[in-house]
């Protein structure tokens, strides 16, 4: 066999590389198991044992293994397998534009920014592109002819590259570069902050073409701490403070107005604002109110209402009302409210000027943060303190007042101190944030996923269980069906799996639960490859060839079909990878690696192994007594029955379309935006009861109920809760408000003594939230659009590929029609059944992945049949077209059955044992595989036939028909 030596060398070298990459994972796991065996559940003892065992080394001759290095190099596990936090941060590009324009108050600029904010909610374009579109449109409609290089816009000292006569196109390019550089700066700052958090194997990446940064931290538990650390701009601001005499007349006006217009302000008409503002026990001289924590939401509604905004007098037109950073030590149940003197562009007198920060202690030994400002900030700070001697000045960070002391005298050296009733840990967090550097603009979490460690371990167990069962099914079946040849297929599959894990580890890729599903599906692809080869070999043996010649021709004739099938599956995975997000990328990545390795192991390496045996004169069976003649003489008049199939497909398709139009879908938060929480209880609960308890708590400002849905998730003691409450609010505070409401609503179902902290971070010992997910509306729009692009892109690529491979548009049309048929059937099934099935049937990005995987599988099936038709078009020219199609489909029935049957068994294993998160995904796969097999025969082939036929003689049917005239006379 040609190339035998090269293939063997490549296999050995690849194997050694994979072994070297996987050894650290094995060694780290070995050490951790030893530590766990000694320490049990004691975390302190476990860490001591790890430190002790870390001193050991394992010398294998070609490498030495140390625990610390092995831990750094071990295979990365995704959040769904290890637990942890994943957030998608978005840098506020409006802030960046304001910074580049020097916070200009030009009305055209402000109107364009306001319009861009609205447009951006339903757009997938970059913010800055939408801004330029809106600016150009407003500028043209108003006839102002304003140039971007105008001094009131980008022609200022901030952008020295922009001159007065710089054309708009050049200014746009400069601004885009500056914004991209600012996002790059934010990326570096975020990465530095994460290092300070002590996360193990964090993954920080910029999302290309956007101002978003993806952060994944396996093993982290405190989501509030992580969000706070990442979102804080670290841009300290120093403001003048307005005191009670300036503001109280306005409050009194509002108090009177509530009695008349409380409903339009979002509160009841009997609310007493003045009493609320004095409800706390302590209030500093610089504050304008002390409000109980339970009443802060009411005050926010009143002050932010349109009525309140319209009633503002001139002296507080631009005033910003800010809360204190945390409750005062003397009153833990209330927050202090400050009135910060603003201006038309809300630019602080001293903004982001901190050069260094350290923890210190004041004269009473209280924890404080000492800061040194940069030279520019020192000058501004001196001016501000000189101007406000005897008056309070507020130090704020991200809209919260940390301290607001009276200025005793001018501070010329840029030194200052924050005393915010800090704990040692809080002061350290603030110093870490300031030390990592300031973000160039504000940041918000637009998407977040939190998976508890116990759920991660359960996912590992479920994934391994489904993997082992699926693998066992494949081994038993393929050896049962193909005998000795099946053994070589199993060996090739084992080597294939070893290569996949080794390549993923060497590439520093992350293994996720969908990734495991991709690997299991890869096994099905490997089975399909062997089935094609062995079925072809069987045909050659039945034709009377020797065992050696039969295998040679089997591999030779199967190659085209295998390449076509692998290419279409690979292309589908590529589309998934580029348009998918998060776990879907993991699925697509493992599928791509798996397809490539299957081609190497099941075709090249398997060929080397088989021919090495045959060249020694040894035989190798390709069947067993029970399977030798299965499908051998099976022949069905598929073309003659195609009209019945057309009727069935038309009825099913119309029914599905009607269901989609009338019943619609249950969209996941991936597509709508919102929040999901999986809550585990210590006893069985009814989802309906949980939902009833929560509905009344989730009310909007206008008093209307937000959408709340609770559904049993897996076992009867787990519930998945979805809500769109505060969907537009992506702040940490909104997350905390919702978690508080969940806790209050479900407290009666929780064990006695369960605290809010326990509830938010449940583990094996505590009931509560075991996973959560948040998707902002802008991200949801992006995911939805990318999903549509992915499906359309996959269909387009497949159409073009089939056209290039088979050189007949009729084949492309048949293939795409079959894929469209499959997609409609799956969509219709989800529309009909989502209310009744006991598992998740949401339309989300996982579902899009399932659709594309099914399309890849279905086209693979179709390509095998089309490949046989193409072969017979060359070799059996005396056949009628109908007879040729029937012969082609019938001759591939063995391959079709074996591949579909083993794939369905594999998917069933994942469906039953793979965990709750994968059931909806696998259900779509089950429907898709069944109808994909059907459509390859009765839709794709039938349509290709009807558009290829040229006359009545093609309507004659018969098995291997060679005499048209005889058949016509009958």
N, C-alpha and C positions, 0 to 999 in steps of 0.2 A: 504494500500500500504506500502510495506516494505521500511524503510529508509526515510519516509515522514518527520519525525521530524528533522532528521539530515540535509536533503536538505534544509528545511525551515530555520534552524539555520544558515547554511552556507550562504544562500541567504541574510539573514538579516545582518549578520556580514560583509559580502562582501559589501553590500549596504552602511552600516555605514562607512566603511573604505573609500569607493569611495566618499561618501558625504563629509567626512572630508578633503579629498584631493582636491576636486573640489571647496570647499567653498572659499579658497583664490583667485582662478581665478575669481570667480564671484564677490568677494568683490573689488579686484583691478580694475576690469572693471567698477564697479559701481562708484568708486571714480573718475576714469579717465573721465567717461562720465559726471559726475557732474562738473568737472573742465573745460572740453571742452564747456559745455553749458554756463558757465560764461565767459570764456576767448575767445571763438571763435578761430580764427586763430592766435591770438597773443601768440607766444611761451613764452615770458617773463611773461605775465600775467598768462599763463597756469601753469608755474612752481611755481609761487607764490600761486596760488589756490591749487595746489597739496601739497605744503608745509603746507598750512593752513588746508586742509582736512586730512592730514596725522596725525594730532593730535587727530582726532576722533577715537573712538574704537567701535566695535560692540560686545556686550557680548551675546553669545548664550547659556550660561549656561555651556555647556561642552567644549566650547572653546571661546577665545577672538580673534577678528580679528583686526590687525593693518595694515595700508596700506603698510608700508615698508616691514614688514615680509610677508604679502600677496603677494607683488610684487616678492619677492625672491622665493616664493613657487608656483607661478602661472604656468599654463601649458606652456611649451616651444613651441613656434611656429618657424617653419623653415624659411629659408630666402625667399622661394617662397610665404610665407604668411605674413611675417613681413617686408621684405626688409632687406638688410644687405650684409655682405661679408663672403665668405667662401674661404679659401685658403688651398692648400696642399703644405707644405714646404718639401723640400728634403735636408737633410744635405749632404754636399759634402764629400763622403767617401774617395775620393782620397786624400783630405787634411788630413783626419784622418790617412790614411796609411802613408803618408809622415811624419806626426808628430811622429808616432810610430817608424819610421825608422830613426828619426833624420834628415829628409830631405836628405837622402842618394842619391848620384849621381851614384850608381851602374847601369851600362847599362842594365843588365838583369831586374832589378827592374823597370827602367823607360820604357823599351820596354813592359813589362807586364802591367804596368799601362796604357800606350797609347793604347795597344790592348784591354784592359778591357773597356776603355772609348768607343771604337768603338762597341764592342760586346754588351755593356749594352744598347745601343739604341734600340736593338731588342730582348731584353731578359727580362724574368720575374724573373730570379734568383736574389738573393741578390748580390750586388756589390762585396763584399768580397769573396763570393764563386766563382764568375767569375774570380776575380783576382787570386785566388789560382790555378784555372784551367789553366789560361793563363801562370802563372809563371811556373807551373809544365811542361807544354808543351814546352815552350821556353827553359827552363833549360835542358830538355831532348834532344830536337832537336840540341842544341848547344854543348851538352856534357860537360857542365860546372860543373855539380854535386854540385851546390851551395845549401847550407843548409839554411833554413829560420832562424836558430839560429846564422847565420854568423854575426859578428860585423857590417858588411856593411848593414845588413838588420835589423832583429828584436832583435839581440843579443847585444843591447846597453844599456846605463844607463837609458833610458826611460822605458824599460820593465825589471825590476829587476827579474821578475819571469823566464825569459828566460836565460838559461845557454848555454855555448858553445856547450854542447852535448845534448841539449834538442831535442827530435825527432820532425820531421816536423808536425806530427799529433797533438802533444801537443802544439806546437807553434801556429798552426791554431786555436785551441780551445781557447788559451789565447788571441790571437788577436781579435777573434770574441767577447769574453767577454768584452774586452776593448772598442771595437767599440760600442757594445750595451750600455755600461755604458756611453760613450760619447754622444750617442743619447739621453739617459735618462737625462744627464746634459742639453743638448740642450732643451729638453722638459720643464724642470724646468725654464730655462732662458726665453723661449718663454712665458710660463704661467705668469711669473713675469712681463714681458713687457706688456702683454695684460691687466693685472690689472692696470698698469699705464695709459693705453689708456682710461680707464673708460668705457669699454664695459659692457652692461647689459646682464646678463645670457650668457656669452661666454661659448663655449664648445671646450675644447682642448683635443685631444686624439692622442696617438701614434698609427700608423698603424702597427699591429703585423707583425713581420717578415721582416720589411723594415726599412730604415732610414728616414721614412716620418712622418710628424706630421700634423694632420688635425686640422684646426682652424676655428671655426664658430663664427661670431659676429653679431647677429641680431641687426638691428637698426643703424649700422655704415654706414657712407656714403663716407668718404674720403678714397678711395681705395689706392691712392698713398701714403698717410701718413701711412696706415696700412702696406702696402707692405714694405715700407722703414723701418718701425719700426721692422718688423719681419725678414727681410732679412739681415739687417746690422749685421755684425759679432761682432761688438763692440770690435774688436781686432785692437787697434790703432797700427800703425807701424811707425817707424822713420827711414828715409833713408838719405843717402848722395845724393846730387844733382849735376848733371853735368850741366855746364853752356854753353852759346852759342859758345865760341871758340872751345869747344870739339865736338860739334854736327853740327855746320853749314856746315862744308865741306861735311858731309853726306847728308844734306838737298840739297845742291847744286848739288851733284851727282844725287839724286832722281829727281830734277827739270829737269835735262838734259835727264834722262832716260824716263820721262813721254812722251816727244815728240816722242820717238821711240816705247815705249811699254805701252802707256797709257791704251789701250784696255785690256791688260792682268792684269793691275793694277786696273781695274774697274772704270776708269775715262777717260774723253775725253783727246785727245792728246794736246789740246790747253790750258789745265789747267796750270796756273802759280803758282806753289807751294810757291815760295818765297814771292810773293805778298799776298797770302792767309795767310801765317804765320805772316805777319805784318799788317793784315787787321784791327785789333782792335786798339782802341785809347790809351790803357794804357798797359804797360807790366813791371813787376818788374824785378829787376836785376837777380833774380834766375830763371826766366822763359826763355824758348827758343822760344816762340811764343805767339801771341795774335790774336785769330781767331774769326771772326764773327760766331755767333751761327749757321747761315744757312750754313756755310762752314765746320763745325766740322765733319760731316759725310764724306765729301770728304777727309779730312786729315786722318781720321780713315781708309778709304779704301786704301789709298796710303801706310801708315805706316804698315798696317797689311797684305799687299799683299805679295805673295811669292817672287816676284821680289825684293821688298824692303828688305825683310829678308835676301835674298842671297847677297845683296850688302853691308851689314853692315861690317864696319871695326872692327878690334880687340878691339879697345877701347870702342866701344858701342855694342859689341856682345850681352850682356845680359841687355842692357838698357831697362827700361820700360817707355814708354811715357804715362803720366797721365795728365788728365785735372784738372783744379781747381774745387773746390767744387761747386762754383756758380760764376756768373759774379761779377766783382769788382764794388764797389759803384760808381766809376767814369766812368764806361762804362758798362751799363746794357745789351748791345747787343753783347758782346763777351766773350769768355772764354780764360783763360791763359793755355798754354801748358808747362808742365815740363818734363825734362829728368831725371829720377830717376836711380841712379847707382845700377844695379842689380848684380847678381852673378849666378853661374851655377844652384843652387837650388832655387834661388829667395827667400831666407830667409832674412828677414830684420835684421839689426844689433840690433834693439830693437823692440821686437814683443809682443804685448798684455800684457803690463806690468802695466796697470793702476789699482790702488787700490781704488781710490775714485775720484769723480769729482763734481764740484760745479759751479754755475753761478757766475761770478764776473764782474768787470768793470776795464778798464785800465785807464791810466792817462788822457785820453781824454773822459772818461765816455762812451766808447764803450763797448758793451756786449762781454765778453770773457768767456772761460771755463777754470777754474783752475783745475789742476790735480795733484795727488800725486801718484807716482809709487811705486810698491812693492820693496822689498829689492833687488831682482835680477835685476829688471828693472832699479833701481837707479844706480847700478854698471855699467850696460851696457850703460845707458844714460850718465854717467860721462865719460866713455871711448869714446863714440861717439862725445861728445861735445869737449873733450880735443883734439881729432884728427882733428876737423873741425873748430877751432877758426878762425874767419874771413871769413868763408865759409857758404853757406846756408845748412840747414838741413830741410827736408820736413817731415811734420806730415800728414800721410795718413790714411784714413778709407775706406775700401772696394774699393780700387783702385782710390780714389779721394784725391786730395791734399787740405787739409784744410788751411794750412799755411806753408810757407817755409822761415823763417827769417834767417838772418845771425847770427852765434854764436859769441857772444861778449867774452864769457869766459866759462870755464868748469863749469858744473852744478853738484855739488856733492850730493845734498840732494834729488834728484828724483822729485823735483817740476818743473812743466812746465806749459805753458799756450797756449791755442789755440785761435787765433784771426782770425776768418774767415768771417768778415763782417756779423755777425749773427744778426738776429732779436731776440727779447726776446723768441718767441715761438720756433725758430730753436735751440737756445741754450738749452732750456728746453728739447726738444726732444733728443738732443745729450746727455745731462746729464742723462735723463731717461734710454736711451739705455746703457750707460756706467754703470749706477748704478744697472741695472738689471743683470749685469754680461755679460761676453763675451761668444759667442758661441764657442764650441770646434773646429768648422770648418765653412766654408762658407755655406750659405743656399740660395736656390733659390725657387721661386714659380713655381711649375710644373703644377699646376692646380688652377684656380681661377674662382669664380662665384660672380657676383655683381648683386643684385636685388634692384632697386630703391624702396623707400617706397610707392610711388603711385601705382606701379605695384603690390607690396605686398598686398595692400588694395584691389585692383581689383581682385587679386587671391582669397582673402578671400571671397569677395562678390560672385565671380563666383563659388567657392567651396561650399559655403552655399546654393546658388541657386540650383546647381545641386543636392546637398544632399537633400534639402527639396522637390524638384520635384520628385526625385527618391523615397524618402520615401512615399510621397503622392501616387505615382503610385502603390507602393507595398501594401499600406494599402487598397486602393480602390479595387484593383484586388483580393487580398486574401480574403477580406470579401465578395466580390461579388461571388467568386467561392466556398468558403467553409462555408459561413454563420457564425453561432455562433462559430464554431471551429476556423474560421479565426480571430475572435476578440481575442481569447487567443493567437494566433500566433503573432498578433500585439503587445499585452501586453508583451509577451516574447521578442520580438524584441526591444521594448523600453527599457526594463530592460537590455538587451544585450548591447545596445548602451551606456547606463549609466555606465555599468561595464567597457566597453572598454576605455572610456574617463578617468574614475577613475583610472584604472590600468596604463594607459599611464602616467597620472599625478604622481601617486605614484612612478612609476619606473623612473621618471625624463626623460622620453622619449620625443623626439621632434616630434610634429605633422607637417607634410608637406602636400602639395597639393596631391602628389601621395598617401600619407597616408590617406587622405580623400577618395580618389578613392578606397583604400583598405578597408575602413570602409563601403563604399557603396557596394562594392563587397561582403563584409561579410553579408550584408542584403540579397543579392541574395542567399548566402549559407544558411542563416537562412530560407529563403523561401523554398529552396530545401529540407531542413530537414523536415519542416512542411508538404510539399507536399508528401514526401515519407510516412510519418506517416498517413496522412489523406487519401491518396489513398489506403493504405493498410487497413485502417479502413473501407472505403467504400466497399472494396471487402468482408470483413467479414460480413458487414451488408447485402450485397446482397446474401451472403451464408445463411442468415436466423438467424444470431446470435443476441442476445439482444444488446442494445446500450453499456452496461457496458462491456460485453464479447468482443464485436467488438473492443472497444478501447483498452482493455487489449491485445488482439491478434494483433491489429494494431501496437501498440508500440513494442510488442515482436518481430514480424516478420520483422519490419522495422529496428531494431537495427543493424543487421549485415551490411545492405546496408549503413546505416548512418555512422557507424564506418569506413567502408572501404572508403567511399567518403571523410569523414573528414580527415582520415589519409593521403590519397594521396594528398589532397589539402595542408595539413599541411607540408608534406614532400617537396612539391614543394616550399612552402614559405620558408622553412629552407634552401633549395638550393639557393634560391634568396638572402636570408639574408647573407649567407656566401660568395657568389660569387659576389653579387651586391655591388655597391658603392653609397654613397650619398643618394639621394631621394629614390632610389630603396630599400635601407635598410628600410626606413620608410614605404614604401608600404608593404614589406614582414613582418615587425614587426606587423603592425596593422592587417594584414591578419592572422598571427599566433595567436595573442591575440583573434581576432574575431572568428576564428574557434574553439578555446578552449572554449570561452564563449558561442558560439552557441550550442555546445554540452551540456553545463550545462543548459542554459536557455530553449532551444527549446525541449530538450529531458527530462531532469530531472525536472526542475522547471515547465515547461509546463504540464508535467504529474501530478505533485502534484496539480496544479490548476484545471486541468480538472477532476481528480478523486475526488477532494474535492467537486466539484459540483455534479458529478454523484452519489457519495455516499449519497447525501441528497435527492436522488430520482428525481432530475431535469434532463431534457433532454439536449442534446447539438447536434445541427445539424452539419453535416459534408458536407452539400451541400445546394444549393439553388434550387428552381424549375427550373431555367434556366440551371443549370449545373449538375443536378442529374444524368442524363443518358449520359452525354458526354463521349465518348470513351468506354462506357460500353460494347457494342457488336462489337466494331471495331476489325477486324482481317484482317491482310494482309499477303500474302505469300512472306515474305521478302527473304527467302532462295531461293525460286524459281526465284526471280528476281535479285539475286546477280550478275549474269553474266553481266547484263546491267549496274549495278553499277560499276563492275570492268572496263568495257569499258569506262564509264564516268570518273572514277577516273584516269585511265591510260592516257586518252586524256588530262585531266586537268594537271596531274602531268608532262607529257612530255612537254606540252605547257609552264608550269612554268619553267621547267629546261632549255628549249630553251631560254626563256626570260632572265633568270638569266645569261646564258652563253653569250648572245648577247647584252642585254641592261645593265646588271649589276645593281648596286644599287647606290643610293645617300647616301654615308656614312656620318654620322655626325662627328663632331670633336672629339667625344668620341673615335672613332676608327682610325682617321687619324691624329689627332693633329691639332691645329690651334686655331683660335679665332672667336667667334660669338659676334655680337652686335645687339641688338634690338633698333632701333632708331624710335622715335615718332616725327612727324611733326605737325605743326598747321593747315595743310591743306592736302588734298589727293595728293599723289605722285605716279608716275609709277615706279615700281621696275626696269624696264629696263633702264629708264633714270638715276636712282641712280647708277646702275651698270656701265653704260657708263662713268659717271663722275669720278668713282673711279679707273677704270682699269688702266688708264695711270699713276696714282700716285703710284701704288704699283709695282714698278720695282725693281728687284734684282740687285746685284752688277754688274752682267754681262749684264745688260740692258734688260733682259727678264721680261715679265709681270708675276706677281704671280697670282695665282688663286683668283678671287674675284667673289662672287655670291651674288646677292640681290634678295630677294623674299618677296612678300607681306605677312605680318604676322598678321592675324586677320583682323582688319579694314584697309581701304585703306590709312590711314595716318600713318601706321606702316610698317617698313621694317626690315627684318632680314638679316644682312650682315655677310657673312662668308668669311674668308680669311686664306690662309696658308703663308702669307707674314711673313718673319722672324720667321718661325716655329721653327727653332733650337735655336733661341735667347729667353731665358725665363727671361730676365732681366726686371727690372722696366723701364729702358730707352727704351727698345723695345716697351713696352706697350704704353709709352707716345708718341713715334714716330708714331705709328699706329693711336692713338687717334687724334693726330695733323693732320695727313693726312685725316682722316675721316672728321674732322672739316673743313679743307680747301676744300675738294671735295664737301661737302654738304652745305657749307655756303650760297650759293645762294638760297637754299630751306628753310633756317632758318629765323625766324623773325629778322628784323633789330635790331642790337645792341646785338645779342646773343654772349656772350663771350665763349672762350674755357672752362672756368670753369663752366659756365651754361650748355654748351653742354655735359660735362662729367658727370654731376649729375642732370639730368632732373627731374622735378617734375610736378605737375599739372599745374604750372604757366609757365613752360619752355619746349620748344621742345629740344630734344637731346637723349642721350643714357639712356634708362630706365632699361636695364639689359645687362650684358656682361658675357662672359665665355671664359676661356682659358684652353686648355688641351695640355700639353707638349707631344712630341712624345713618350717618355718612358712610360708615364701614359697611353697614348692611346693604346700602345701595351699591357699593363697589362689589361686594360679594355676589349680589344678584346679577349685576351686569356682566361680571367676569364669568359667572356660571352660564349665562346665555351665550356669551362669546365662545366658551369652551365647547358647548354642544355644537354650535354652528361651525366652529373651526374644525372640530373632529369630523363632522359630516363632509365639509369641503375638502379636507385633506384626503379622506377615504375615497371620495368621488374621483379626485385627480389621480390618486395612486392606482385605483382599479382601471381607470382609463389608460394610463401609461402602461400598465402591465398587460392588459388584455386587448388594447387597441380598438375596442368597440364600446361606443357610448351606451349601447344597450345593457352591457354588463354593469356599468357604473350606475345607470338608472335603476336597474333591478336591485343592486346592493343598497343604494341610498333609500329607495322605497321601503325595503325590508327594515332598515334601521329606523326610519320614521315610524313604521308600523310598530316596532318593538317599543319605541319611546312612548308612543301614545298609549299602548296597552299598560305599560308600567305606571304612567301618570294617572290613567283612569282607575287602575287598581288602588292607588293611594288615595284618590279622590273618593272612591266608594267605601274603602275599608278603614280609613284613619280614625273613625269614631268608634269602631268596634274591636279593633285588635288590642291585645293587652300589652303591646310594646309600642315604642315611639315610631310614628309614621309621618314625621314632619318633612316638609320640603325644605331641605337645607343643603349646605355644601357637601355633606356626606352623601346625600341623595344624588347630587350632580355627579359625584365620583362614581356612584353605583351605575348610573345611566351610562356614563362614558365607558366604564368597564364592560358593561353588557354589550354596548355597541362594538367595542373591540373584540369581544368574544364572538358575537354574532357575525361580524365581518370575517373573522378567522374561519368560522364554519362555512360561510358562503364562498370564501376564496378556495377552500378545498374542493368544493363541488365545481366551481368555475374552472379551476385548474384541470380537473378531470375532463370537463367539457372541451376545453381548449386542446387537450391531448387527443381526444377522440375526433375532434374536427380535423386533425392532421392524419390520424391513423385509420379512421373508419368513414371514409368519404362516401361509401355506398349506402350508409344508413340514412333514413329520413331524419330530419331535424328532431322530430318528436322522439323517435327511437333512440337517437343519440343522447338526448337529455335524460330519458328514462334510464338508459344504460349507465350513464355517468352517475346519476343520483343513487341508483341501486347498488352500484359497485362500491360506493363509499359509505354504505349504511353501517358496516361494521365499525368503521372509524367514527362515524357520527354518534352511534349508540355508546361506544366505549368512552369517548371523550365526554359526552353529555352526562352519562351515568356517573362516571367518577367525579366530574366537577360538581354535580348536584350532591353527591355523597359528602364531598369536602365542604361545600357550603352549608349543608345541613349540620355537619359537625361544628362549624363555627357558629351557626345560628343557635344551636342548642347549648353549647358549652363556652362560647366565646365572650359572654358577658352582655349586659343590658345595652351598652353603648353601641354594639355592633348589630343588634337584631334587626333594626329597621333597614340598615345597609344591606344585610344578607338576605332579607325578605325580598328586596328589590332585585337582588342578584338571582334568587330562586325563580322569580317570575320571568326575569329577563332571559335566563339560560333556557328555560322551557320554551318560551315563545321565540327566542333567538334561533333555536334549532328548527322549530316549525317554519319560521319565516325564511330561513335559508333555503328550504326545500320548496315550500308552497308559495312564497311571495317573490323572493329574489330570482329564483330559477324560472318561475312561471312568467314573470314580467319580461325577463331577458328573452325567453322563448317567443313570447307574443310579439315583441318588437323586432326579433330577428327573422321570423318566418316570412317567406316570400310568396307562397301560393297554397292552394288547397292540398297539394300532395303532402305538405308538412303536417296536415291535420291527421294523417294516417298514423296509427299507433301499433306497436308490436314489439316483442322482445327481440333485441338485436336484429331488427329488420334490415334485410339487405336487398330485397326484391320489392320495389315500390309497386310495380304493375300487378304482381300477384296479390298483394295486400289490397290494392285499390279495387280489384275485381271481386274481392270478398265483401 
